Amino acid sequence: LERLPVLRVPEECAYYKEDAGKLLIGAFEPVAKPWGMDGIREDFCFDELPPDLDHFAPILETAVTRMPMLAEAGIHTFFNGPESFTPDDRYYLGEAPELDGYWVAAGYNSIGIVSSGGAGMALARWMDEGAPPFDLWEVDIRRAQPFQRNRTYLRARVSETLGLLYADHFPNRQPLSARGVRRSPLHGHLAAMGAAFGETAGWERPHWFAGPGVTPAYGHGWGRQHWFANTAAEHRALRTGVGLLDLSSFGKIRVEGRDATGFLQRLCGNDVDVAPGRIVYTQMLNHRGGIESDLTVTRLGETAFLLVVPAATLRRDLAWLDRHRGDAAVTITDMTAAEAVIAVMGPGARALLAAVSPDDLSDAAHPFATAREIELGLGLARAHRISYVGELGWELYVSTDQAAHLFETIAEAGAAHGLLPCGMLAMDSCRLEKAFRHFGHDITDEDHVLEAGLGFAVRTGKGDFIGREAVLRTREAGVTRRLLQFRLTDPEPLLHHNEPVRRDGRIVGLITSGAYGHTL
Ligand SMILES: Cc1cc2nc3c(=O)[nH]c(=O)nc-3n(C[C@H](O)[C@H](O)[C@H](O)COP(=O)(O)OP(=O)(O)OC[C@H]3O[C@@H](n4cnc5c(N)ncnc54)[C@H](O)[C@@H]3O)c2cc1C
């Protein structure tokens, strides 16, 4: 028995291993049993719960098929004990964003023993040095959303995530339980257009569109999926025609007050002391020159700015701003739910918007990286000329009460312009063609802004800011690693994240993100 290797059978949710001279079978069943919803006894510690053979029977049945000797072996110990699971199967590490000095290492999803050495070391260094020793975003407590405290949500989602621990982690795999908590005001419109939704930070966002009236089946696998053709068409619309994206899940943070300019100048690498109406692409850096946040800053007025950040990083960005506020006279407000964002992107964007807005959208009147209010249909929008897909286009920030009206107005006029609704997967493949970075994949707090190739967005001459010294040092010494873009010669393989890059047989780097370049 001692010579038995640890056996793991994902599709049967089970593992087998030798344990103190006996065979141990453990399982991560697809629908787990929630426990402790009404509180946990104070002195409960690695205790047992009453056995529940009915719950375990399906696992045992497949185990007997897998290892026939089990039919006669008998059960020495049936151990039924609880474990703590999180909504995304990843543990929580770091300082609670709501409470300074309150450090968390919890929710270990059954891998607490195997993770303990590394997690303990990382947290200790984080506490000691004031910054995580390396990129820990996957397990960072700042990814947690406030609504995830809801116990009904937890009950439903955690019953699923336990089983997902052992399931195949297919690219784009979506949870099936506890969905639909955060929706854009355009959700119904998008669903009617056949949107296949994916979830980020609780937001439902179209990943791709099946077409009007078609119920999309997402489906998962390791190879090219059936929605490949849909995303290809959406990608081409964005590149050569005109596409519409609902980007309402963007995190929107208003920073306002008499010290707002100085405060943001201290936090941002780029010069944000620009004329009202200007949009600045920038990063917030740490003292090592690593990237804490990748964002745009729009100056709304003399003392007011709008920071636009990814949906997934909003809590992290809010915490970063709050922890660096000091005694600056600024108010930091999460405006995410106040405005929807309808992006109209592609070479045909200007002609389409001209059909629904009397405002002059020419290069001269509305240059790149500027924002201003326009009339649209019967309402108003703040049009930001900026693009994550790398084409002519506008992100229309609109008060949520007017979002449906503006959407319907654009969609109706769009019919004559070949407007196609587009999803996040097409946006991703478009931005990759342009080598636009994505926080969490391509850039993290351990990636120096110059290694990331984003030196063009750093202004060391503007005065002091967090990370300036590190930028100057690296500029002087030169970079030893660099983010680069590759195009495969063979179009068949799919790339996602973390695939090794070999050179002369040696691994010299990892793929940070990958997608199919439909218009390269
Ligand atoms: C049957 C079983 C098998 C497992 N197998 C594996 C495995 O093979 N590999 C693996 O990696 N993980 C495994 N795990 C999971 C692993 O044990 C947990 O993930 C890990 O123990 C969690 O560590 P923790 O420090 O978060 O919590 P715990 O280990 O539960 O530690 C919490 C501690 O806090 C103490 N405490 C509670 N309340 C208070 C209080 N008010 N004041 C002071 N102290 C308090 C408790 O007494 C306890 O000592 C298994 C778990 C179980 C139940």
The ligand as a MOL file (V3000), in Angstrom:
LIG
                    3D

  0  0  0     0  0            999 V3000
M  V30 BEGIN CTAB
M  V30 COUNTS 53 58 0 0 0
M  V30 BEGIN ATOM
M  V30 1 C -10.6130 16.0080 6.6760 0
M  V30 2 C -9.7620 17.0940 6.1480 0
M  V30 3 C -8.7330 16.7890 5.2460 0
M  V30 4 C -7.9140 17.7710 4.7550 0
M  V30 5 N -6.9000 17.4310 3.8990 0
M  V30 6 C -6.0650 18.3700 3.4140 0
M  V30 7 C -4.9720 18.0270 2.5840 0
M  V30 8 O -4.7390 16.8590 2.2610 0
M  V30 9 N -4.1600 18.9980 2.1170 0
M  V30 10 C -4.3860 20.2960 2.4360 0
M  V30 11 O -3.6220 21.1460 1.9930 0
M  V30 12 N -5.4080 20.6580 3.2300 0
M  V30 13 C -6.2560 19.7260 3.7360 0
M  V30 14 N -7.3070 20.0840 4.5680 0
M  V30 15 C -7.5900 21.5020 4.7470 0
M  V30 16 C -6.7440 22.1560 5.8060 0
M  V30 17 O -6.7830 21.4020 6.9760 0
M  V30 18 C -7.2900 23.5550 6.0390 0
M  V30 19 O -7.3890 24.2480 4.7990 0
M  V30 20 C -6.3760 24.3270 6.9600 0
M  V30 21 O -6.2520 23.6740 8.1950 0
M  V30 22 C -6.9420 25.7170 7.1810 0
M  V30 23 O -6.0300 26.4440 7.9570 0
M  V30 24 P -6.4810 27.7090 8.7750 0
M  V30 25 O -5.2680 28.1720 9.5080 0
M  V30 26 O -7.1720 28.6600 7.8540 0
M  V30 27 O -7.6120 27.2130 9.7890 0
M  V30 28 P -7.5060 26.1430 10.9480 0
M  V30 29 O -6.4760 25.1250 10.6450 0
M  V30 30 O -8.8940 25.7280 11.2030 0
M  V30 31 O -6.9430 27.0000 12.1480 0
M  V30 32 C -7.7470 27.9240 12.8440 0
M  V30 33 C -7.2610 27.9340 14.2820 0
M  V30 34 O -7.8850 29.0150 14.9570 0
M  V30 35 C -8.2960 28.5440 16.2420 0
M  V30 36 N -9.3980 29.4210 16.6780 0
M  V30 37 C -10.6770 29.4060 16.2790 0
M  V30 38 N -11.3690 30.3710 16.9150 0
M  V30 39 C -10.4950 31.0030 17.7050 0
M  V30 40 C -10.6110 32.0930 18.6050 0
M  V30 41 N -11.7710 32.7340 18.7780 0
M  V30 42 N -9.5070 32.4760 19.2750 0
M  V30 43 C -8.3110 31.8530 19.0820 0
M  V30 44 N -8.1660 30.8120 18.2260 0
M  V30 45 C -9.2410 30.4000 17.5650 0
M  V30 46 C -8.7200 27.1310 16.0150 0
M  V30 47 O -8.6900 26.4110 17.2190 0
M  V30 48 C -7.6570 26.6490 15.0310 0
M  V30 49 O -6.5240 26.1480 15.6530 0
M  V30 50 C -8.1200 19.1180 5.1140 0
M  V30 51 C -9.1550 19.4340 6.0030 0
M  V30 52 C -9.9650 18.4400 6.5160 0
M  V30 53 C -11.0430 18.8300 7.4680 0
M  V30 END ATOM
M  V30 BEGIN BOND
M  V30 1 1 1 2
M  V30 2 1 2 3
M  V30 3 2 2 52
M  V30 4 2 3 4
M  V30 5 1 4 5
M  V30 6 1 4 50
M  V30 7 2 5 6
M  V30 8 1 6 7
M  V30 9 1 6 13
M  V30 10 2 7 8
M  V30 11 1 7 9
M  V30 12 1 9 10
M  V30 13 2 10 11
M  V30 14 1 10 12
M  V30 15 2 12 13
M  V30 16 1 13 14
M  V30 17 1 14 15
M  V30 18 1 14 50
M  V30 19 1 15 16
M  V30 20 1 16 17
M  V30 21 1 16 18
M  V30 22 1 18 19
M  V30 23 1 18 20
M  V30 24 1 20 21
M  V30 25 1 20 22
M  V30 26 1 22 23
M  V30 27 1 23 24
M  V30 28 2 24 25
M  V30 29 1 24 26
M  V30 30 1 24 27
M  V30 31 1 27 28
M  V30 32 2 28 29
M  V30 33 1 28 30
M  V30 34 1 28 31
M  V30 35 1 31 32
M  V30 36 1 32 33
M  V30 37 1 33 34
M  V30 38 1 33 48
M  V30 39 1 34 35
M  V30 40 1 35 36
M  V30 41 1 35 46
M  V30 42 1 36 37
M  V30 43 1 36 45
M  V30 44 2 37 38
M  V30 45 1 38 39
M  V30 46 1 39 40
M  V30 47 2 39 45
M  V30 48 1 40 41
M  V30 49 2 40 42
M  V30 50 1 42 43
M  V30 51 2 43 44
M  V30 52 1 44 45
M  V30 53 1 46 47
M  V30 54 1 46 48
M  V30 55 1 48 49
M  V30 56 2 50 51
M  V30 57 1 51 52
M  V30 58 1 52 53
M  V30 END BOND
M  V30 END CTAB
M  END
